[in-house]
């Protein structure tokens, strides 16, 4: 994904290595060069990105690029809402979690995906 794009998915890195940065001009570096330090923050298996997209209108704050072969899983906000609506007990839990998440997000000085 790219900085400034509308985001409607949360992403889970399943394998491989991805790089995330909010700095625009770092992406001229060759990510395949073994001798160079890749720019940005390394995102590897287990990393999660763009959770705010599940709960609020979200614009990507940075850019995510693939550094090595890998895979990500995308969870769409509308799909999550559909799942939650089909399981009554989850509705209250999801609502409470979303409110708490948004309150924490409001306290952040610098937003990030």
N, CA, C and O atoms as CSV, one atom per row, in Angstrom:
chain,resi,resn,atom,element,x,y,z
A,1,UNK,N,N,0.835,-1.185,0.000
A,1,UNK,CA,C,0.000,0.000,0.000
A,1,UNK,C,C,0.867,1.230,0.000
A,1,UNK,O,O,2.072,1.149,0.239
A,2,UNK,N,N,0.268,2.363,-0.264
A,2,UNK,CA,C,1.045,3.587,-0.393
A,2,UNK,C,C,0.454,4.698,0.481
A,2,UNK,O,O,-0.744,4.721,0.765
A,3,UNK,N,N,1.308,5.590,0.887
A,3,UNK,CA,C,0.916,6.727,1.708
A,3,UNK,C,C,-0.145,7.551,0.989
A,3,UNK,O,O,0.007,7.885,-0.186
A,4,UNK,N,N,-1.223,7.878,1.705
A,4,UNK,CA,C,-2.288,8.697,1.162
A,4,UNK,C,C,-3.433,7.914,0.547
A,4,UNK,O,O,-4.476,8.489,0.234
A,5,UNK,N,N,-3.252,6.591,0.365
A,5,UNK,CA,C,-4.317,5.761,-0.195
A,5,UNK,C,C,-5.376,5.467,0.858
A,5,UNK,O,O,-5.067,5.293,2.037
A,6,UNK,N,N,-6.637,5.415,0.414
A,6,UNK,CA,C,-7.713,4.972,1.296
A,6,UNK,C,C,-7.464,3.502,1.626
A,6,UNK,O,O,-7.111,2.716,0.747
A,7,UNK,N,N,-7.647,3.141,2.875
A,7,UNK,CA,C,-7.380,1.778,3.322
A,7,UNK,C,C,-8.644,1.181,3.943
A,7,UNK,O,O,-9.246,1.784,4.832
A,8,UNK,N,N,-9.040,0.014,3.481
A,8,UNK,CA,C,-10.220,-0.666,4.014
A,8,UNK,C,C,-9.888,-2.085,4.474
A,8,UNK,O,O,-10.788,-2.900,4.677
A,9,UNK,N,N,-8.589,-2.381,4.638
A,9,UNK,CA,C,-8.149,-3.691,5.087
A,9,UNK,C,C,-7.105,-3.560,6.193
A,9,UNK,O,O,-6.330,-2.604,6.225
A,10,UNK,N,N,-7.100,-4.524,7.085
A,10,UNK,CA,C,-5.993,-4.721,8.014
A,10,UNK,C,C,-5.143,-5.820,7.397
A,10,UNK,O,O,-5.680,-6.760,6.812
A,11,UNK,N,N,-3.835,-5.718,7.518
A,11,UNK,CA,C,-2.935,-6.675,6.896
A,11,UNK,C,C,-2.141,-7.446,7.945
A,11,UNK,O,O,-1.684,-6.885,8.940
A,12,UNK,N,N,-1.989,-8.737,7.699
A,12,UNK,CA,C,-1.204,-9.628,8.539
A,12,UNK,C,C,-0.086,-10.209,7.687
A,12,UNK,O,O,-0.353,-10.839,6.664
A,13,UNK,N,N,1.159,-10.006,8.093
A,13,UNK,CA,C,2.279,-10.575,7.350
A,13,UNK,C,C,2.376,-12.047,7.731
A,13,UNK,O,O,2.585,-12.389,8.895
A,14,UNK,N,N,2.222,-12.914,6.730
A,14,UNK,CA,C,2.233,-14.357,6.952
A,14,UNK,C,C,3.627,-14.949,6.740
A,14,UNK,O,O,4.010,-15.906,7.412
A,15,UNK,N,N,4.377,-14.377,5.807
A,15,UNK,CA,C,5.745,-14.844,5.545
A,15,UNK,C,C,6.477,-13.754,4.776
A,15,UNK,O,O,5.869,-12.808,4.274
A,16,UNK,N,N,7.780,-13.904,4.697
A,16,UNK,CA,C,8.593,-12.938,3.969
A,16,UNK,C,C,8.923,-11.719,4.795
A,16,UNK,O,O,8.705,-11.687,6.006
A,17,UNK,N,N,9.454,-10.710,4.116
A,17,UNK,CA,C,9.847,-9.476,4.791
A,17,UNK,C,C,9.318,-8.295,3.986
A,17,UNK,O,O,9.465,-8.249,2.765
A,18,UNK,N,N,8.711,-7.354,4.670
A,18,UNK,CA,C,8.191,-6.140,4.066
A,18,UNK,C,C,8.821,-4.960,4.802
A,18,UNK,O,O,9.271,-5.079,5.942
A,19,UNK,N,N,8.839,-3.830,4.119
A,19,UNK,CA,C,9.381,-2.619,4.722
A,19,UNK,C,C,8.279,-1.569,4.759
A,19,UNK,O,O,7.550,-1.372,3.788
A,20,UNK,N,N,8.176,-0.898,5.906
A,20,UNK,CA,C,7.182,0.159,6.097
A,20,UNK,C,C,7.900,1.445,6.470
A,20,UNK,O,O,8.796,1.440,7.314
A,21,UNK,N,N,7.504,2.549,5.839
A,21,UNK,CA,C,8.071,3.844,6.206
A,21,UNK,C,C,7.076,4.949,5.923
A,21,UNK,O,O,6.269,4.858,4.998
A,22,UNK,N,N,7.143,5.994,6.731
A,22,UNK,CA,C,6.338,7.184,6.512
A,22,UNK,C,C,7.151,8.272,5.810
A,22,UNK,O,O,6.621,9.340,5.504
A,23,UNK,N,N,8.420,8.011,5.558
A,23,UNK,CA,C,9.289,8.973,4.885
A,23,UNK,C,C,9.267,8.687,3.388
A,23,UNK,O,O,9.597,7.581,2.961
A,24,UNK,N,N,8.880,9.677,2.592
A,24,UNK,CA,C,8.665,9.482,1.153
A,24,UNK,C,C,9.918,9.136,0.363
A,24,UNK,O,O,9.868,8.264,-0.505
A,25,UNK,N,N,11.032,9.789,0.637
A,25,UNK,CA,C,12.185,9.670,-0.255
A,25,UNK,C,C,13.104,8.492,0.043
A,25,UNK,O,O,14.151,8.366,-0.594
A,26,UNK,N,N,12.756,7.638,0.974
A,26,UNK,CA,C,13.617,6.495,1.289
A,26,UNK,C,C,13.474,5.346,0.306
A,26,UNK,O,O,14.273,4.410,0.341
A,27,UNK,N,N,12.496,5.390,-0.556
A,27,UNK,CA,C,12.184,4.219,-1.370
A,27,UNK,C,C,12.981,4.119,-2.657
A,27,UNK,O,O,12.680,3.277,-3.504
A,28,UNK,N,N,13.997,4.965,-2.822
A,28,UNK,CA,C,14.879,4.834,-3.976
A,28,UNK,C,C,15.955,3.787,-3.721
A,28,UNK,O,O,16.640,3.362,-4.650
A,29,UNK,N,N,16.106,3.372,-2.471
A,29,UNK,CA,C,17.128,2.379,-2.133
A,29,UNK,C,C,16.777,1.033,-2.742
A,29,UNK,O,O,15.604,0.689,-2.883
A,30,UNK,N,N,17.809,0.273,-3.102
A,30,UNK,CA,C,17.612,-1.066,-3.657
A,30,UNK,C,C,17.411,-2.041,-2.505
A,30,UNK,O,O,18.353,-2.339,-1.771
A,31,UNK,N,N,16.186,-2.538,-2.344
A,31,UNK,CA,C,15.875,-3.428,-1.227
A,31,UNK,C,C,16.499,-4.802,-1.386
A,31,UNK,O,O,16.572,-5.558,-0.417
A,32,UNK,N,N,16.949,-5.142,-2.576
A,32,UNK,CA,C,17.542,-6.457,-2.810
A,32,UNK,C,C,19.051,-6.455,-2.555
A,32,UNK,O,O,19.660,-7.525,-2.532
A,33,UNK,N,N,19.668,-5.294,-2.364
A,33,UNK,CA,C,21.101,-5.193,-2.137
A,33,UNK,C,C,21.422,-5.666,-0.724
A,33,UNK,O,O,21.057,-5.012,0.253
A,34,UNK,N,N,22.101,-6.796,-0.618
A,34,UNK,CA,C,22.391,-7.408,0.683
A,34,UNK,C,C,23.306,-6.547,1.539
A,34,UNK,O,O,23.301,-6.672,2.763
A,35,UNK,N,N,24.099,-5.667,0.909
A,35,UNK,CA,C,25.039,-4.844,1.669
A,35,UNK,C,C,24.421,-3.566,2.220
A,35,UNK,O,O,25.015,-2.910,3.076
A,36,UNK,N,N,23.248,-3.211,1.744
A,36,UNK,CA,C,22.638,-1.963,2.200
A,36,UNK,C,C,21.601,-2.236,3.277
A,36,UNK,O,O,20.917,-3.260,3.259
A,37,UNK,N,N,21.498,-1.321,4.197
A,37,UNK,CA,C,20.483,-1.396,5.250
A,37,UNK,C,C,19.169,-0.929,4.657
A,37,UNK,O,O,19.088,0.199,4.171
A,38,UNK,N,N,18.128,-1.768,4.682
A,38,UNK,CA,C,16.861,-1.346,4.086
A,38,UNK,C,C,16.239,-0.194,4.870
A,38,UNK,O,O,16.377,-0.115,6.091
A,39,UNK,N,N,15.549,0.703,4.152
A,39,UNK,CA,C,14.918,1.835,4.828
A,39,UNK,C,C,13.655,1.405,5.558
A,39,UNK,O,O,13.052,0.385,5.222
A,40,UNK,N,N,13.263,2.171,6.541
A,40,UNK,CA,C,11.991,1.911,7.215
A,40,UNK,C,C,12.058,0.830,8.264
A,40,UNK,O,O,13.133,0.389,8.670
A,41,UNK,N,N,10.876,0.411,8.696
A,41,UNK,CA,C,10.735,-0.613,9.727
A,41,UNK,C,C,10.458,-1.952,9.075
A,41,UNK,O,O,9.598,-2.058,8.200
A,42,UNK,N,N,11.187,-2.980,9.499
A,42,UNK,CA,C,10.988,-4.321,8.964
A,42,UNK,C,C,9.688,-4.897,9.524
A,42,UNK,O,O,9.432,-4.847,10.727
A,43,UNK,N,N,8.885,-5.441,8.628
A,43,UNK,CA,C,7.646,-6.114,9.008
A,43,UNK,C,C,7.796,-7.568,8.557
A,43,UNK,O,O,7.928,-7.834,7.362
A,44,UNK,N,N,7.776,-8.497,9.492
A,44,UNK,CA,C,7.949,-9.899,9.137
A,44,UNK,C,C,6.799,-10.718,9.727
A,44,UNK,O,O,5.862,-10.157,10.295
A,45,UNK,N,N,6.873,-12.035,9.591
A,45,UNK,CA,C,5.794,-12.909,10.025
A,45,UNK,C,C,5.297,-12.514,11.413
A,45,UNK,O,O,6.075,-12.367,12.356
A,46,UNK,N,N,3.985,-12.346,11.508
A,46,UNK,CA,C,3.366,-11.950,12.775
A,46,UNK,C,C,3.060,-10.467,12.877
A,46,UNK,O,O,2.311,-10.046,13.759
A,47,UNK,N,N,3.633,-9.670,11.979
A,47,UNK,CA,C,3.356,-8.225,11.993
A,47,UNK,C,C,1.936,-7.957,11.518
A,47,UNK,O,O,1.401,-8.662,10.663
A,48,UNK,N,N,1.347,-6.926,12.094
A,48,UNK,CA,C,-0.005,-6.501,11.704
A,48,UNK,C,C,0.051,-5.024,11.349
A,48,UNK,O,O,0.724,-4.238,12.016
A,49,UNK,N,N,-0.665,-4.652,10.288
A,49,UNK,CA,C,-0.647,-3.271,9.824
A,49,UNK,C,C,-2.052,-2.788,9.510
A,49,UNK,O,O,-2.909,-3.564,9.087
A,50,UNK,N,N,-2.272,-1.518,9.717
A,50,UNK,CA,C,-3.490,-0.803,9.315
A,50,UNK,C,C,-4.751,-1.258,10.050
A,50,UNK,O,O,-5.832,-1.270,9.462
A,51,UNK,N,N,-4.631,-1.628,11.313
A,51,UNK,CA,C,-5.825,-1.999,12.071
A,51,UNK,C,C,-6.873,-0.883,12.119
A,51,UNK,O,O,-8.066,-1.187,12.118
A,52,UNK,N,N,-6.478,0.398,12.160
A,52,UNK,CA,C,-7.510,1.431,12.207
A,52,UNK,C,C,-8.543,1.313,11.089
A,52,UNK,O,O,-9.689,1.725,11.267
A,53,UNK,N,N,-8.156,0.759,9.946
A,53,UNK,CA,C,-9.077,0.619,8.816
A,53,UNK,C,C,-10.288,-0.251,9.143
A,53,UNK,O,O,-11.317,-0.160,8.472
A,54,UNK,N,N,-10.173,-1.089,10.165
A,54,UNK,CA,C,-11.298,-1.929,10.555
A,54,UNK,C,C,-12.348,-1.153,11.337
A,54,UNK,O,O,-13.508,-1.564,11.385
A,55,UNK,N,N,-11.966,-0.043,11.948
A,55,UNK,CA,C,-12.853,0.643,12.884
A,55,UNK,C,C,-13.244,2.055,12.473
A,55,UNK,O,O,-14.296,2.550,12.880
A,56,UNK,N,N,-12.405,2.710,11.668
A,56,UNK,CA,C,-12.675,4.091,11.259
A,56,UNK,C,C,-12.275,4.274,9.791
A,56,UNK,O,O,-11.625,3.410,9.203
A,57,UNK,N,N,-12.673,5.410,9.210
A,57,UNK,CA,C,-12.195,5.770,7.877
A,57,UNK,C,C,-10.703,6.002,8.000
A,57,UNK,O,O,-10.272,6.787,8.846
A,58,UNK,N,N,-9.893,5.330,7.168
A,58,UNK,CA,C,-8.446,5.381,7.336
A,58,UNK,C,C,-7.739,5.676,6.025
A,58,UNK,O,O,-8.063,5.098,4.988
A,59,UNK,N,N,-6.785,6.565,6.080
A,59,UNK,CA,C,-5.885,6.852,4.963
A,59,UNK,C,C,-4.505,6.365,5.389
A,59,UNK,O,O,-4.040,6.693,6.481
A,60,UNK,N,N,-3.847,5.582,4.530
A,60,UNK,CA,C,-2.525,5.064,4.879
A,60,UNK,C,C,-1.565,6.201,5.209
A,60,UNK,O,O,-1.494,7.206,4.502
A,61,UNK,N,N,-0.837,6.017,6.291
A,61,UNK,CA,C,0.099,7.031,6.771
A,61,UNK,C,C,1.506,6.828,6.223
A,61,UNK,O,O,2.360,7.704,6.364
A,62,UNK,N,N,1.749,5.686,5.603
A,62,UNK,CA,C,3.068,5.378,5.074
A,62,UNK,C,C,2.958,4.414,3.914
A,62,UNK,O,O,1.869,4.144,3.408
A,63,UNK,N,N,4.100,3.902,3.503
A,63,UNK,CA,C,4.175,2.981,2.372
A,63,UNK,C,C,4.709,1.634,2.849
A,63,UNK,O,O,5.649,1.564,3.641
A,64,UNK,N,N,4.091,0.576,2.351
A,64,UNK,CA,C,4.544,-0.789,2.618
A,64,UNK,C,C,4.998,-1.388,1.298
A,64,UNK,O,O,4.241,-1.414,0.327
A,65,UNK,N,N,6.237,-1.869,1.262
A,65,UNK,CA,C,6.758,-2.521,0.064
A,65,UNK,C,C,7.329,-3.879,0.439
A,65,UNK,O,O,7.743,-4.110,1.575
A,66,UNK,N,N,7.340,-4.760,-0.536
A,66,UNK,CA,C,7.862,-6.104,-0.335
A,66,UNK,C,C,9.373,-6.065,-0.474
A,66,UNK,O,O,9.896,-5.530,-1.451
A,67,UNK,N,N,10.078,-6.633,0.504
A,67,UNK,CA,C,11.533,-6.718,0.452
A,67,UNK,C,C,11.987,-8.112,0.019
A,67,UNK,O,O,13.026,-8.255,-0.626
A,68,UNK,N,N,11.216,-9.133,0.369
A,68,UNK,CA,C,11.502,-10.502,-0.055
A,68,UNK,C,C,10.184,-11.168,-0.430
A,68,UNK,O,O,9.107,-10.662,-0.116
A,69,UNK,N,N,10.286,-12.298,-1.099
A,69,UNK,CA,C,9.086,-13.062,-1.434
A,69,UNK,C,C,8.340,-13.366,-0.134
A,69,UNK,O,O,8.957,-13.734,0.866
A,70,UNK,N,N,7.040,-13.215,-0.149
A,70,UNK,CA,C,6.259,-13.473,1.051
A,70,UNK,C,C,4.779,-13.395,0.754
A,70,UNK,O,O,4.361,-13.314,-0.401
A,71,UNK,N,N,4.001,-13.421,1.807
A,71,UNK,CA,C,2.551,-13.321,1.642
A,71,UNK,C,C,1.950,-12.539,2.799
A,71,UNK,O,O,2.471,-12.531,3.914
A,72,UNK,N,N,0.836,-11.883,2.496
A,72,UNK,CA,C,0.080,-11.180,3.520
A,72,UNK,C,C,-1.377,-11.612,3.418
A,72,UNK,O,O,-1.856,-12.004,2.353
A,73,UNK,N,N,-2.051,-11.533,4.524
A,73,UNK,CA,C,-3.483,-11.802,4.575
A,73,UNK,C,C,-4.167,-10.465,4.802
A,73,UNK,O,O,-3.773,-9.708,5.688
A,74,UNK,N,N,-5.182,-10.172,4.013
A,74,UNK,CA,C,-5.923,-8.919,4.150
A,74,UNK,C,C,-7.304,-9.218,4.716
A,74,UNK,O,O,-8.039,-10.040,4.169
A,75,UNK,N,N,-7.653,-8.554,5.807
A,75,UNK,CA,C,-8.980,-8.672,6.407
A,75,UNK,C,C,-9.728,-7.376,6.132
A,75,UNK,O,O,-9.345,-6.314,6.623
A,76,UNK,N,N,-10.793,-7.466,5.349
A,76,UNK,CA,C,-11.559,-6.289,4.983
A,76,UNK,C,C,-12.509,-5.862,6.090
A,76,UNK,O,O,-13.057,-6.691,6.816
A,77,UNK,N,N,-12.690,-4.565,6.202
A,77,UNK,CA,C,-13.591,-4.023,7.224
A,77,UNK,C,C,-15.014,-4.526,7.019
A,77,UNK,O,O,-15.691,-4.874,7.987
A,78,UNK,N,N,-15.476,-4.570,5.777
A,78,UNK,CA,C,-16.850,-5.028,5.519
A,78,UNK,C,C,-17.010,-6.514,5.829
A,78,UNK,O,O,-18.062,-6.934,6.312
A,79,UNK,N,N,-15.975,-7.316,5.555
A,79,UNK,CA,C,-16.033,-8.745,5.877
A,79,UNK,C,C,-16.069,-8.955,7.385
A,79,UNK,O,O,-16.830,-9.785,7.881
A,80,UNK,N,N,-15.252,-8.210,8.109
A,80,UNK,CA,C,-15.260,-8.317,9.568
A,80,UNK,C,C,-16.622,-7.914,10.121
A,80,UNK,O,O,-17.148,-8.573,11.019
A,81,UNK,N,N,-17.191,-6.846,9.596
A,81,UNK,CA,C,-18.515,-6.399,10.054
A,81,UNK,C,C,-19.562,-7.475,9.803
A,81,UNK,O,O,-20.430,-7.702,10.646
A,82,UNK,N,N,-19.492,-8.132,8.664
A,82,UNK,CA,C,-20.430,-9.202,8.332
A,82,UNK,C,C,-20.297,-10.373,9.305
A,82,UNK,O,O,-21.298,-10.926,9.761
A,83,UNK,N,N,-19.071,-10.739,9.613
A,83,UNK,CA,C,-18.821,-11.838,10.562
A,83,UNK,C,C,-19.363,-11.475,11.940
A,83,UNK,O,O,-20.020,-12.286,12.594
A,84,UNK,N,N,-19.083,-10.258,12.370
A,84,UNK,CA,C,-19.543,-9.806,13.685
A,84,UNK,C,C,-21.065,-9.802,13.751
A,84,UNK,O,O,-21.645,-10.226,14.751
A,85,UNK,N,N,-21.709,-9.329,12.702
A,85,UNK,CA,C,-23.174,-9.259,12.695
A,85,UNK,C,C,-23.813,-10.651,12.709
A,85,UNK,O,O,-24.924,-10.816,13.214
A,86,UNK,N,N,-23.125,-11.642,12.163
A,86,UNK,CA,C,-23.642,-13.013,12.146
A,86,UNK,C,C,-23.470,-13.736,13.480
A,86,UNK,O,O,-24.032,-14.812,13.682
A,87,UNK,N,N,-22.705,-13.153,14.378
A,87,UNK,CA,C,-22.430,-13.776,15.680
A,87,UNK,C,C,-22.771,-12.780,16.781
A,87,UNK,O,O,-21.921,-12.005,17.220
A,88,UNK,N,N,-24.015,-12.809,17.216
A,88,UNK,CA,C,-24.547,-11.862,18.189
A,88,UNK,C,C,-23.635,-11.517,19.352
A,88,UNK,O,O,-23.414,-10.336,19.620
A,89,UNK,N,N,-23.090,-12.522,20.061
A,89,UNK,CA,C,-22.247,-12.208,21.217
A,89,UNK,C,C,-21.005,-11.375,20.867
A,89,UNK,O,O,-20.467,-10.671,21.722
A,90,UNK,N,N,-20.558,-11.457,19.623
A,90,UNK,CA,C,-19.376,-10.685,19.228
A,90,UNK,C,C,-19.675,-9.201,19.059
A,90,UNK,O,O,-18.769,-8.373,19.152
A,91,UNK,N,N,-20.929,-8.859,18.813
A,91,UNK,CA,C,-21.278,-7.464,18.536
A,91,UNK,C,C,-20.909,-6.538,19.686
A,91,UNK,O,O,-20.307,-5.487,19.467
A,92,UNK,N,N,-21.261,-6.915,20.894
A,92,UNK,CA,C,-20.947,-6.076,22.051
A,92,UNK,C,C,-19.439,-6.012,22.274
A,92,UNK,O,O,-18.893,-4.933,22.504
A,93,UNK,N,N,-18.767,-7.148,22.208
A,93,UNK,CA,C,-17.309,-7.171,22.409
A,93,UNK,C,C,-16.589,-6.324,21.367
A,93,UNK,O,O,-15.682,-5.559,21.697
A,94,UNK,N,N,-16.995,-6.465,20.112
A,94,UNK,CA,C,-16.360,-5.697,19.042
A,94,UNK,C,C,-16.611,-4.204,19.218
A,94,UNK,O,O,-15.721,-3.389,18.971
A,95,UNK,N,N,-17.807,-3.846,19.639
A,95,UNK,CA,C,-18.145,-2.442,19.858
A,95,UNK,C,C,-17.293,-1.839,20.978
A,95,UNK,O,O,-16.765,-0.736,20.837
A,96,UNK,N,N,-17.164,-2.554,22.069
A,96,UNK,CA,C,-16.348,-2.084,23.195
A,96,UNK,C,C,-14.887,-1.973,22.769
A,96,UNK,O,O,-14.217,-0.987,23.077
A,97,UNK,N,N,-14.395,-2.997,22.056
A,97,UNK,CA,C,-13.003,-2.969,21.596
A,97,UNK,C,C,-12.773,-1.780,20.665
A,97,UNK,O,O,-11.781,-1.064,20.805
A,98,UNK,N,N,-13.686,-1.567,19.715
A,98,UNK,CA,C,-13.530,-0.472,18.751
A,98,UNK,C,C,-13.489,0.880,19.462
A,98,UNK,O,O,-12.660,1.727,19.127
A,99,UNK,N,N,-14.360,1.089,20.426
A,99,UNK,CA,C,-14.364,2.358,21.180
A,99,UNK,C,C,-13.048,2.553,21.923
A,99,UNK,O,O,-12.479,3.645,21.914
A,100,UNK,N,N,-12.570,1.499,22.561
A,100,UNK,CA,C,-11.298,1.562,23.289
A,100,UNK,C,C,-10.144,1.844,22.314
A,100,UNK,O,O,-9.283,2.682,22.582
A,101,UNK,N,N,-10.142,1.139,21.194
A,101,UNK,CA,C,-9.092,1.328,20.193
A,101,UNK,C,C,-9.071,2.769,19.692
A,101,UNK,O,O,-8.001,3.368,19.580
A,102,UNK,N,N,-10.226,3.326,19.395
A,102,UNK,CA,C,-10.315,4.695,18.889
A,102,UNK,C,C,-9.844,5.696,19.943
A,102,UNK,O,O,-9.172,6.671,19.609
A,103,UNK,N,N,-10.187,5.466,21.204
A,103,UNK,CA,C,-9.715,6.348,22.272
A,103,UNK,C,C,-8.185,6.322,22.361
A,103,UNK,O,O,-7.556,7.368,22.523
A,104,UNK,N,N,-7.591,5.140,22.257
A,104,UNK,CA,C,-6.125,5.037,22.275
A,104,UNK,C,C,-5.519,5.728,21.059
A,104,UNK,O,O,-4.487,6.390,21.174
A,105,UNK,N,N,-6.139,5.583,19.919
A,105,UNK,CA,C,-5.650,6.205,18.692
A,105,UNK,C,C,-5.650,7.732,18.822
A,105,UNK,O,O,-4.728,8.398,18.352
A,106,UNK,N,N,-6.679,8.278,19.456
A,106,UNK,CA,C,-6.774,9.727,19.645
A,106,UNK,C,C,-5.649,10.267,20.518
A,106,UNK,O,O,-5.281,11.437,20.405
A,107,UNK,N,N,-5.107,9.430,21.381
A,107,UNK,CA,C,-4.028,9.865,22.284
A,107,UNK,C,C,-2.651,9.816,21.638
A,107,UNK,O,O,-1.695,10.387,22.165
A,108,UNK,N,N,-2.545,9.139,20.504
A,108,UNK,CA,C,-1.252,9.010,19.818
A,108,UNK,C,C,-0.794,10.354,19.274
A,108,UNK,O,O,-1.579,11.090,18.677
A,109,UNK,N,N,0.466,10.669,19.482
A,109,UNK,CA,C,1.000,11.913,18.961
A,109,UNK,C,C,1.291,11.798,17.464
A,109,UNK,O,O,1.109,12.752,16.709
A,110,UNK,N,N,1.746,10.611,17.049
A,110,UNK,CA,C,2.061,10.385,15.636
A,110,UNK,C,C,1.342,9.104,15.210
A,110,UNK,O,O,1.623,8.023,15.725
A,111,UNK,N,N,0.412,9.239,14.265
A,111,UNK,CA,C,-0.326,8.083,13.786
A,111,UNK,C,C,0.515,7.275,12.801
A,111,UNK,O,O,1.358,7.814,12.085
A,112,UNK,N,N,0.263,5.980,12.786
A,112,UNK,CA,C,0.987,5.070,11.908
A,112,UNK,C,C,0.061,3.936,11.509
A,112,UNK,O,O,-0.933,3.657,12.180
A,113,UNK,N,N,0.402,3.293,10.413
A,113,UNK,CA,C,-0.377,2.140,9.996
A,113,UNK,C,C,-0.022,0.961,10.881
A,113,UNK,O,O,-0.566,-0.129,10.705
